[in-house]
Amino acid sequence: MTTDSASYHSLRSVGRKTLRRRRSQFIGTASPASDERTARDLIEQVSSKVPDASHHAYAYRVGIETVLARYSDDGEPSGTAGMPLLQLLEGRELTNSIVVVSRIFGGTLLGTGGLARAYADAGRAAIEAAGTSQYVMHEIVQCEVPYPLWGKLEHSIQEAGHLQLDVQYGAQVTVMLAVARDQYSSFCAWVAEESSDSVHIDEVERRYLPWNQ
């Protein structure tokens, strides 16, 4: 499966929620994961933090151009744990994301339908606690701006929603900006016109950043 390399949706932070179903605890953890190794590390961390759990079911999706999806029921009946978690990520089109739900058994069987609902509910609650964001490819640029132009350009930059990362005041104003890739050409043309080509722009790197950070 492929996704638009200019942007993707992912979890914003780590979220945790605990739900109880018939005396069993379902402890959900949702987290960003930049690659499969990070996802695997998180599974190990959750397992060590909840040693009383009999199962640590999980699902993750990682990658941007090509998405790799993995899930595990971790000993629960097939299809009752990992797949409901994967469906949560797929339904929200989330990548670079993982959900782990640890179950502490309370002595009462839930049946396959009850298990699937419990795992899905715990995973959903953890995702909602983590929050989601659209991550957009940005051009990180450094601009050398003459002082007479800085006030006008700074105001326009803020109005346009470009992210100002750093400003230093020396012989000229040196400003580091993040500009969404699909706006970069128009940004350069606009700066050239507004400054009569007196602003120098250096491309530093490309980076995914939350949209409207």
VENPEHU-V109835 format. One record per pair of residues at least 24 apart in sequence whose C-alpha atoms are under 10 Angstrom apart, sorted by sequence separation. I is the first residue (numbers start at 1). J is the second residue. D is the distance in whole Angstrom. If there is no record, write none. Layout:
I/J/D ; I/J/D
//
This chain:
10/34/10 ; 36/60/8 ; 38/62/10 ; 57/81/6 ; 58/82/5 ; 59/83/7 ; 99/123/6 ; 138/162/10 ; 140/164/10 ; 141/165/10 ; 142/166/9 ; 143/167/10 ; 144/168/10 ; 145/169/10 ; 147/171/9 ; 148/172/10 ; 149/173/9 ; 150/174/10 ; 35/60/10 ; 36/61/8 ; 37/62/10 ; 56/81/9 ; 57/82/5 ; 58/83/8 ; 59/84/9 ; 60/85/8 ; 61/86/8 ; 98/123/10 ; 99/124/9 ; 101/126/9 ; 138/163/10 ; 140/165/9 ; 142/167/10 ; 144/169/10 ; 146/171/8 ; 147/172/6 ; 148/173/10 ; 150/175/10 ; 162/187/9 ; 176/201/10 ; 181/206/8 ; 27/53/9 ; 35/61/9 ; 36/62/6 ; 55/81/9 ; 56/82/9 ; 57/83/9 ; 58/84/9 ; 59/85/6 ; 60/86/7 ; 69/95/9 ; 100/126/9 ; 144/170/10 ; 145/171/9 ; 146/172/5 ; 147/173/6 ; 173/199/10 ; 174/200/10 ; 175/201/10 ; 176/202/10 ; 177/203/10 ; 178/204/10 ; 180/206/10 ; 181/207/10 ; 26/53/9 ; 33/60/8 ; 34/61/9 ; 35/62/6 ; 36/63/9 ; 57/84/10 ; 58/85/7 ; 59/86/5 ; 67/94/10 ; 68/95/9 ; 69/96/10 ; 71/98/9 ; 76/103/10 ; 99/126/8 ; 144/171/9 ; 145/172/6 ; 146/173/6 ; 147/174/10 ; 160/187/9 ; 172/199/10 ; 174/201/10 ; 176/203/10 ; 177/204/10 ; 178/205/10 ; 179/206/10 ; 180/207/9 ; 181/208/10 ; 25/53/9 ; 28/56/10 ; 30/58/10 ; 32/60/9 ; 33/61/8 ; 34/62/7 ; 35/63/7 ; 57/85/8 ; 58/86/8 ; 59/87/9 ; 61/89/7 ; 67/95/7 ; 68/96/9 ; 69/97/10 ; 70/98/9 ; 71/99/9 ; 72/100/10 ; 73/101/10 ; 74/102/10 ; 99/127/8 ; 144/172/6 ; 145/173/5 ; 146/174/9 ; 176/204/9 ; 178/206/9 ; 179/207/10 ; 180/208/9 ; 24/53/10 ; 26/55/10 ; 27/56/9 ; 28/57/10 ; 29/58/9 ; 30/59/10 ; 31/60/10 ; 32/61/10 ; 33/62/7 ; 34/63/7 ; 35/64/10 ; 59/88/9 ; 60/89/8 ; 61/90/8 ; 66/95/10 ; 67/96/9 ; 69/98/10 ; 71/100/10 ; 98/127/9 ; 143/172/10 ; 144/173/6 ; 145/174/6 ; 178/207/9 ; 180/209/9 ; 26/56/10 ; 28/58/9 ; 30/60/10 ; 32/62/9 ; 33/63/9 ; 34/64/10 ; 59/89/8 ; 60/90/10 ; 97/127/10 ; 143/173/8 ; 144/174/5 ; 145/175/8 ; 157/187/9 ; 178/208/10 ; 179/209/10 ; 39/70/10 ; 64/95/7 ; 80/111/9 ; 81/112/9 ; 84/115/10 ; 85/116/9 ; 143/174/6 ; 144/175/7 ; 178/209/9 ; 180/211/8 ; 36/68/8 ; 61/93/9 ; 62/94/9 ; 63/95/6 ; 64/96/8 ; 80/112/6 ; 84/116/6 ; 88/120/7 ; 142/174/7 ; 143/175/5 ; 144/176/9 ; 35/68/9 ; 36/69/9 ; 61/94/7 ; 62/95/5 ; 63/96/6 ; 79/112/8 ; 80/113/7 ; 83/116/9 ; 84/117/8 ; 87/120/9 ; 88/121/10 ; 142/175/6 ; 143/176/6 ; 36/70/9 ; 60/94/9 ; 61/95/5 ; 62/96/4 ; 63/97/9 ; 77/111/9 ; 78/112/9 ; 79/113/10 ; 80/114/9 ; 81/115/7 ; 82/116/9 ; 84/118/10 ; 85/119/7 ; 86/120/9 ; 89/123/9 ; 141/175/8 ; 142/176/5 ; 143/177/8 ; 157/191/10 ; 60/95/8 ; 61/96/6 ; 62/97/6 ; 77/112/7 ; 80/115/6 ; 81/116/6 ; 84/119/7 ; 85/120/6 ; 88/123/8 ; 89/124/9 ; 97/132/10 ; 141/176/6 ; 142/177/6 ; 156/191/10 ; 60/96/7 ; 61/97/6 ; 62/98/8 ; 76/112/9 ; 79/115/10 ; 80/116/4 ; 81/117/9 ; 83/119/10 ; 84/120/5 ; 85/121/9 ; 88/124/7 ; 140/176/7 ; 141/177/5 ; 142/178/9 ; 60/97/6 ; 61/98/7 ; 79/116/8 ; 80/117/8 ; 81/118/9 ; 82/119/8 ; 83/120/9 ; 84/121/9 ; 85/122/9 ; 86/123/9 ; 140/177/6 ; 141/178/6 ; 59/97/9 ; 60/98/4 ; 61/99/9 ; 77/115/9 ; 78/116/10 ; 80/118/9 ; 81/119/6 ; 82/120/9 ; 85/123/6 ; 89/127/9 ; 94/132/8 ; 139/177/8 ; 140/178/5 ; 141/179/8 ; 153/191/8 ; 59/98/6 ; 60/99/6 ; 76/115/9 ; 77/116/9 ; 80/119/8 ; 81/120/7 ; 84/123/9 ; 85/124/8 ; 88/127/9 ; 94/133/9 ; 138/177/9 ; 139/178/6 ; 140/179/6 ; 58/98/7 ; 59/99/6 ; 60/100/9 ; 76/116/10 ; 80/120/9 ; 84/124/10 ; 92/132/9 ; 94/134/9 ; 138/178/6 ; 139/179/5 ; 140/180/9 ; 58/99/6 ; 59/100/7 ; 137/178/9 ; 138/179/5 ; 139/180/6 ; 140/181/9 ; 153/194/8 ; 57/99/8 ; 58/100/4 ; 59/101/9 ; 81/123/10 ; 137/179/9 ; 138/180/4 ; 139/181/6 ; 152/194/9 ; 153/195/9 ; 57/100/6 ; 58/101/6 ; 136/179/10 ; 137/180/6 ; 138/181/5 ; 139/182/9 ; 141/184/10 ; 152/195/10 ; 56/100/6 ; 57/101/5 ; 58/102/9 ; 136/180/7 ; 137/181/6 ; 138/182/8 ; 139/183/9 ; 140/184/10 ; 55/100/10 ; 56/101/6 ; 57/102/6 ; 136/181/8 ; 137/182/9 ; 138/183/9 ; 139/184/7 ; 149/194/9 ; 150/195/10 ; 55/101/8 ; 56/102/4 ; 57/103/8 ; 136/182/9 ; 138/184/8 ; 145/191/10 ; 149/195/7 ; 163/209/10 ; 55/102/6 ; 56/103/7 ; 148/195/10 ; 53/101/10 ; 54/102/8 ; 55/103/5 ; 56/104/9 ; 143/191/10 ; 163/211/10 ; 53/102/6 ; 54/103/6 ; 55/104/7 ; 146/195/9 ; 149/198/9 ; 150/199/10 ; 163/212/8 ; 52/102/9 ; 53/103/5 ; 54/104/6 ; 55/105/9 ; 145/195/9 ; 149/199/9 ; 161/211/10 ; 162/212/9 ; 163/213/8 ; 10/61/10 ; 51/102/9 ; 52/103/9 ; 53/104/4 ; 54/105/7 ; 161/212/7 ; 162/213/10 ; 10/62/10 ; 50/102/7 ; 52/104/6 ; 53/105/7 ; 146/198/8 ; 161/213/9 ; 47/100/9 ; 49/102/10 ; 50/103/9 ; 51/104/9 ; 52/105/9 ; 145/198/7 ; 146/199/7 ; 46/100/8 ; 47/101/10 ; 50/104/9 ; 144/198/9 ; 145/199/5 ; 146/200/10 ; 8/63/10 ; 9/64/9 ; 43/98/9 ; 46/101/9 ; 47/102/8 ; 144/199/6 ; 145/200/7 ; 8/64/7 ; 42/98/8 ; 43/99/9 ; 46/102/8 ; 143/199/7 ; 144/200/5 ; 145/201/9 ; 7/64/8 ; 8/65/9 ; 39/96/9 ; 42/99/9 ; 43/100/7 ; 143/200/6 ; 144/201/7 ; 5/63/10 ; 6/64/9 ; 7/65/10 ; 38/96/9 ; 39/97/8 ; 40/98/9 ; 42/100/9 ; 43/101/10 ; 142/200/8 ; 143/201/5 ; 144/202/9 ; 5/64/6 ; 6/65/9 ; 38/97/10 ; 39/98/6 ; 43/102/10 ; 142/201/6 ; 143/202/6 ; 3/63/9 ; 4/64/8 ; 5/65/6 ; 35/95/10 ; 36/96/9 ; 38/98/9 ; 39/99/9 ; 141/201/7 ; 142/202/5 ; 143/203/9 ; 2/63/9 ; 3/64/6 ; 4/65/7 ; 5/66/9 ; 34/95/9 ; 35/96/7 ; 36/97/10 ; 39/100/10 ; 58/119/10 ; 141/202/6 ; 142/203/7 ; 1/63/10 ; 2/64/7 ; 3/65/6 ; 4/66/10 ; 32/94/10 ; 33/95/8 ; 34/96/5 ; 35/97/9 ; 36/98/10 ; 57/119/8 ; 140/202/9 ; 141/203/5 ; 142/204/7 ; 1/64/10 ; 2/65/5 ; 3/66/7 ; 32/95/8 ; 33/96/5 ; 34/97/8 ; 140/203/6 ; 141/204/5 ; 142/205/10 ; 1/65/8 ; 2/66/5 ; 3/67/8 ; 32/96/6 ; 33/97/5 ; 34/98/10 ; 59/123/10 ; 139/203/7 ; 140/204/5 ; 141/205/7 ; 1/66/6 ; 2/67/6 ; 31/96/9 ; 32/97/4 ; 33/98/6 ; 58/123/9 ; 139/204/8 ; 140/205/5 ; 141/206/9 ; 1/67/6 ; 2/68/10 ; 31/97/6 ; 32/98/6 ; 33/99/10 ; 139/205/6 ; 140/206/6 ; 1/68/8 ; 30/97/7 ; 31/98/5 ; 32/99/9 ; 138/205/8 ; 139/206/5 ; 140/207/7 ; 1/69/10 ; 30/98/6 ; 31/99/7 ; 138/206/6 ; 139/207/7 ; 140/208/10 ; 29/98/8 ; 30/99/4 ; 31/100/9 ; 137/206/7 ; 138/207/5 ; 139/208/9 ; 29/99/6 ; 30/100/6 ; 137/207/6 ; 138/208/6 ; 139/209/10 ; 28/99/7 ; 29/100/5 ; 30/101/9 ; 136/207/8 ; 137/208/4 ; 138/209/7 ; 28/100/6 ; 29/101/6 ; 135/207/9 ; 136/208/5 ; 137/209/6 ; 138/210/10 ; 27/100/8 ; 28/101/4 ; 29/102/8 ; 135/208/6 ; 136/209/6 ; 137/210/9 ; 138/211/9 ; 26/100/10 ; 27/101/5 ; 28/102/6 ; 134/208/9 ; 135/209/5 ; 136/210/6 ; 137/211/9 ; 26/101/6 ; 27/102/5 ; 28/103/9 ; 134/209/8 ; 135/210/4 ; 136/211/6 ; 25/101/10 ; 26/102/6 ; 27/103/6 ; 133/209/9 ; 134/210/6 ; 135/211/6 ; 136/212/9 ; 25/102/8 ; 26/103/5 ; 27/104/8 ; 133/210/6 ; 134/211/6 ; 135/212/9 ; 11/89/10 ; 25/103/6 ; 26/104/7 ; 132/210/10 ; 133/211/7 ; 134/212/9 ; 135/213/10 ; 10/89/9 ; 24/103/7 ; 25/104/5 ; 26/105/9 ; 133/212/9 ; 134/213/10 ; 24/104/6 ; 25/105/7 ; 133/213/9 ; 23/104/9 ; 24/105/5 ; 25/106/7 ; 10/92/9 ; 23/105/7 ; 24/106/4 ; 9/92/8 ; 10/93/8 ; 11/94/7 ; 14/97/10 ; 16/99/10 ; 18/101/9 ; 20/103/10 ; 22/105/9 ; 23/106/5 ; 24/107/7 ; 9/93/7 ; 10/94/5 ; 11/95/8 ; 13/97/10 ; 14/98/10 ; 15/99/9 ; 16/100/10 ; 17/101/9 ; 18/102/9 ; 19/103/10 ; 20/104/9 ; 21/105/10 ; 22/106/7 ; 23/107/7 ; 24/108/7 ; 8/93/8 ; 9/94/5 ; 10/95/5 ; 11/96/8 ; 12/97/9 ; 14/99/10 ; 16/101/9 ; 18/103/10 ; 21/106/9 ; 22/107/8 ; 23/108/7 ; 24/109/9 ; 8/94/7 ; 9/95/6 ; 10/96/6 ; 11/97/6 ; 20/106/9 ; 22/108/6 ; 23/109/10 ; 24/110/9 ; 8/95/7 ; 9/96/8 ; 10/97/6 ; 11/98/8 ; 21/108/9 ; 22/109/8 ; 8/96/9 ; 9/97/9 ; 10/98/9 ; 11/99/10 ; 21/109/10 ; 22/110/8 ; 21/110/8 ; 26/115/10 ; 3/93/9 ; 28/119/8 ; 3/95/9 ; 22/114/10 ; 26/118/7 ; 27/119/9 ; 28/120/9 ; 30/122/10 ; 21/114/9 ; 25/118/9 ; 26/119/7 ; 28/121/9 ; 29/122/8 ; 30/123/7 ; 21/115/9 ; 24/118/10 ; 26/120/10 ; 28/122/5 ; 29/123/7 ; 30/124/9 ; 26/121/9 ; 27/122/7 ; 28/123/5 ; 29/124/10 ; 30/125/9 ; 31/126/9 ; 21/117/10 ; 26/122/6 ; 27/123/8 ; 28/124/8 ; 29/125/9 ; 30/126/5 ; 31/127/8 ; 21/118/7 ; 25/122/9 ; 26/123/9 ; 28/125/7 ; 29/126/5 ; 30/127/5 ; 20/118/8 ; 27/125/10 ; 28/126/5 ; 29/127/8 ; 30/128/9 ; 31/129/10 ; 32/130/9 ; 19/118/8 ; 27/126/9 ; 28/127/8 ; 30/129/8 ; 31/130/7 ; 19/119/9 ; 29/129/9 ; 30/130/6 ; 31/131/9 ; 32/132/9 ; 28/129/10 ; 29/130/9 ; 30/131/9 ; 19/121/8 ; 20/122/9 ; 18/121/10 ; 19/122/6 ; 17/121/10 ; 18/122/7 ; 19/123/10 ; 17/122/7 ; 18/123/9 ; 16/122/9 ; 17/123/8 ; 19/125/9 ; 16/123/9 ; 17/124/9 ; 18/125/8 ; 15/123/10 ; 17/125/6 ; 18/126/8 ; 16/125/8 ; 17/126/5 ; 15/125/8 ; 16/126/5 ; 17/127/9 ; 15/126/5 ; 16/127/8 ; 17/128/9 ; 14/126/8 ; 15/127/6 ; 16/128/9 ; 17/129/7 ; 14/127/8 ; 15/128/7 ; 16/129/6 ; 17/130/10 ; 13/127/9 ; 15/129/5 ; 16/130/7 ; 12/127/9 ; 14/129/8 ; 15/130/4 ; 11/127/7 ; 13/129/8 ; 14/130/5 ; 15/131/8 ; 11/128/9 ; 12/129/10 ; 13/130/5 ; 14/131/8 ; 11/129/10 ; 12/130/6 ; 13/131/7 ; 11/130/6 ; 12/131/5 ; 13/132/8 ; 10/130/10 ; 11/131/6 ; 12/132/5 ; 13/133/9 ; 10/131/9 ; 11/132/4 ; 12/133/6 ; 10/132/6 ; 11/133/6 ; 12/134/9 ; 9/132/7 ; 10/133/6 ; 11/134/9 ; 12/135/9 ; 9/133/6 ; 10/134/7 ; 11/135/10 ; 8/133/9 ; 9/134/4 ; 10/135/7 ; 8/134/6 ; 9/135/6 ; 7/134/7 ; 8/135/5 ; 9/136/9 ; 7/135/5 ; 8/136/7 ; 6/135/9 ; 7/136/4 ; 8/137/9 ; 6/136/6 ; 7/137/6 ; 5/136/9 ; 6/137/5 ; 7/138/9 ; 4/136/10 ; 5/137/8 ; 6/138/9 ; 7/180/10 ; 6/180/9 ; 7/181/10 ; 6/181/7 ; 6/182/8 ; 12/210/8 ; 8/208/9 ; 10/210/9 ; 7/208/8 ; 9/210/9 ; 6/208/8 ; 7/209/9 ; 8/210/10 ; 9/211/10 ; 5/208/10 ; 7/210/9 ; 7/211/9
//
